[in-house]
Each structure stands twice: as structure tokens, then as C-alpha cells.
Amino acid sequence: MTEMNRRTLLKGSVAMGAAALFGSEAAHAAGAVALPKKWDETTEVLIIGSGFAGLAAAIEAKKAGAKVEVLEKMAMPGGNSIINGGILTATGCPQQLKHGIKDSPELLAHDMLVAGLYLNEPEKVKLVANSALSNYEWTVKELGVEYNQDAIGQEGGHSVPRYVFTKNGSGSGIVSKELEYLEKLGVKVRTRVYVKHLFRDASGRVLGAEVQEGYRFPKAESGKTKFIRATKAVVLCYGGFSRDVEYRMMQDPKLTAKLDSTNQPGATSELWRETSRIGCAQIQNDWIQCTPWNNPKEKGMGIGWTFSQSAAAEYGLWVSTSGKRFVNELANRKVRADAIMVEQTNGFRAVSICTKANTKAFEDARPGMLAKLLEQGIVKEYKSLADIAADYKMPADVLAKTVDDFNKAVKAKNDPEFGRYINNEQVPLTEGPWYASEMSPKVHHCMGGLVTNLKCQVIDISDGKPVPGLYAAGEATGGVHGAVRLGSCAILDCLVNGRIAGKEAAKA
């Protein structure tokens, strides 16, 4: 067979495999879509998605002098970012120094690679890790984000505590500041604009998008069709697909509709499919993270996770209804979620436990949260450990021995059973009141996605070269996290690479 290069394929409107190609008079041959005869609007940089990454890209592109439009398919901007837990990896930040925690970008990068099973791209990991402190400072000094200045937290898989909390306990504490900054720059997010198609011309360059303005999720054909030209670049920050059961089951069949998701309803797959159709390389789409610490009484993300992670995992312990610990409470999310699923398969439930004496850091970081959790019945208060055992139908003697053995580990600052990091400020769990909450995994984050280089240029599947005029950042991309994303690294990844994508797009 005669070898055909990508240009020949593009000119012939032939689609082969994942590389569906465009730009000829044959409008729909083999998945191709004809270029519009005229454009309804023209901008320089067109950004798709309004979460952490998309807004950061918009800020930098506008600051670089580009004309910018930001599109969001839902009725409100922010996507998953606005309901994110508001925890940011900030290696070297003042909060770490205040608590005497020794850390470094090299240790952060090591932790990310270990959790990612070395499926991450080392240079991307290094870039993100080296940017942790400057990124934190950018959010404070330029955006005006407010963080709790006393607390420092530790998510699973991290060697040391290294995340800061937004003061309002949510990702909205960052998103709202990004939106305010953008408005000062003269850019307002256009909501209810659904992106249906992306266009590449005969040279392979991305030209713009077909959208439906006035879209009403999830009505696929709602809204008015418009064609928007981007003379410099399109930046893709459309997030993950955790709410798309059909698509996520293509990647991982066990993620059925029986599993809830922490994501907002719009976390669906249409642009994952569309970028595949136009020939963008994608990797590791079957690495989909489930959270370990969500409460089954709540829909979506909820707030119960704050206790199970920030109190019990960091200062208490996790047990199953067998009465025994079953995992390192500070292992990465996949390890912990998988461990809970095993316990559930064996007929047990997972329970997080902490004492009042060990909730200080949690309550300092999230004032009023414990009272709210108790009021809603997500966390329950008990006078004794035996009361917890009775309520969850655990063997009381087994639970008592488990806690006694764990207390020995706390005193020794060494956990021989699971190798758990023992926080400097943790004390043995001996006196009440006691608190407990149930946990059950939910579908959370897509680690894979578009292949990009260090300039956030999207790579073409056909030749491994950058797709002209196309950039991407955030959860829409792969390569940073590998097999497992460490908690508190999502915002870091999105902001660092979103800013790079915006700067580079403005220069395209």
C-alpha cells in the first residue's frame, strides 16, 4: 500500500482510526465535518471550559494582549473547580514553615511519580512540582485568594503535610477570584455555550468551533448554532467525564451506574470524543480515580469527606466493621478506595474515627464544619468507643484492641502495621467524645486525556507533532498524574498548566 502522509489524508477527507480528518467538500465522509462557509464571530484565543485551568489560561492570554472568549456549556461558570474541596499543594509555603515541616519540590515530584506508578511524564511532574510555591504566591498576590494561615494538611500518598485550605473551604475561593480578575481585564465567561465540533483545515490547523449558544444541559440539540473563529488558538480545558456512565464504562467496565460521582452533572465525554475524532492523541483514559472518603448518605461530593480525610485520616484511624484497620489511612486514593471496595465485597463497611482531642487542626482549618456535619447526621458523636462498636455492629473487643495497638503507634511515632505517617500533633485516641462516619467510594477524577508537550500544545496521533493552534490543560489532559492523582495536586496542575497554555496560545 502506498504510504500516505497526514496532509494527503486531510486533503482527501479520509478518516482512519482515531485520526478523523477534515477540510474538504465531502462534508461527512468517514466522520469528517465540513468547514463552515462563513464564521459568525472571530476572536484570537478561544478557551473551552471555565474551571481552574480555563480561567487561568484566560487571565494569561488576556494579559499577553490577546482577544479572549471563554465558553462554558453549563448555566454557571466553574465546572468541578467551583465545588472542589479547596485544598492546594503548596510546597515551601509559610504554613509548612510554621509547623516545622521539611519538604522540597523533589520530594513532591517523587511522591507524584510513586503514586502514578511511574506512568507520569517525569518532565511534566518536575514542572508542576517546581511551580508549587510560585503558584501559591500567584494565587495570593495576584488573585487575592485567602487561605487559612495556620493550618497545613496531608492528603494520602504525600510524604509530609503540604496542602493549604481556602478560607471558605471550597474551590470557589479560587474560582471566584479568577472570575473577578478576568472581569477587571474585560473578559466575561459566556455560559450555556455547548461546543459541538472543532475544525481543522487542510494543513491540520485548528481554526475554531461550532457551538450551540443558549444550550440547556442536557438537551443535545438545544441552542442556536454559531461558528466561532480563533485566529491564534483554541485552548481546551473541558475537564473529565466522571458523570458519563457509558463512556467511563468503555474505559473501566466496573464503574457502573451503581457508583455515584463527586463531579457536577456536566462532567461528560463529548469533547473527549470530539478531540479523538479530529486526530488528537489521548493516553491512559482507563485510569479513573475513585475517592475513598465520601459519605454514602450524601449525593455527589458532599462535605463528609472533610472529616474522614482532614480529621480521621490525618489524626484518627479508619476501620471496617470487622473492627480492624484495613489500610494505611494516608495511602494514595486508589489504594484506599480499592481497599474499601474489598471490605465491601466481604460484607463490611468502612468507618472513619476520631476523638475530640484530635479534631483541633480540622476545626481550626474549617471552622463550624464539625458542627454542621453533626447536625446533618453525616458524622455522629459517641460517648465511648464501645458505643461506636454497638452502632456499627462491630465486635467491641476487636475494635478496642485495634485502637489500643494504634495508640501505641501514635506514641512511638511509628506504625508497624501499615507504615502510616504519624502527624507531629496527633495524640492517642483515649477519651471522648468520639466521632465516626461511614465512607464509600465515588468516581472522581480522570487521570488520562490529551497528550500535550511542556508548552501545553496538543499532540497529533498521526505524526506525534503539535496540532497547530490547539492547546490544553487541566483534567482534559494526561501525563501529569499517571495511574493516581494525589489529593491537592489537581488545583496545582490546573493553574500551572492553564497559565502556560494561555501564555503560549496568545503567542501562537
ABEGO torsion letter per residue (X at the ends): XBBBBAAAAAAAGBBBEABBBBGBABAABGGBBBBBABBABBBABBBBEABAAAAAAAAAAAAAGBBBBBBBABABBGEAAAABAGBBBBBGBAAAAAAGBBBBAAAAAAAAAAAAGGABBAAAAAAAAAAAAAAAAAAAAAAGBBBBAABBBBBBGBABBABBBBAAGBAAAAAAAAAAAAAAAGBBBBBGBBBABBBBBAAGBBAEBBBBBGBBOABAABEBBBBBBBAABBBBBAEBAAABAAAAAAABAABBAABBBABBAABBAAAAAAAAAAGBBBBGAABBBBBAABBAABBEAEAAAAAAAAAAAAABBBBBAAGBBABBAABBAAAAAAAAAAAAAAGBBBBBBBBAAAAAAAAAABBGAAAAAAAAGABBBBABAAAAAAAAGBBAAAAAAAAAAAAAAAAAGBBAAAGBBBBAABBBBABOBBBBBBBBBBBABBABEBBBBAAGBBBBAAAGBBBBGBBBBEAABBGAAEABBBBGAAAAAAAAAAAAAAAAAAAX
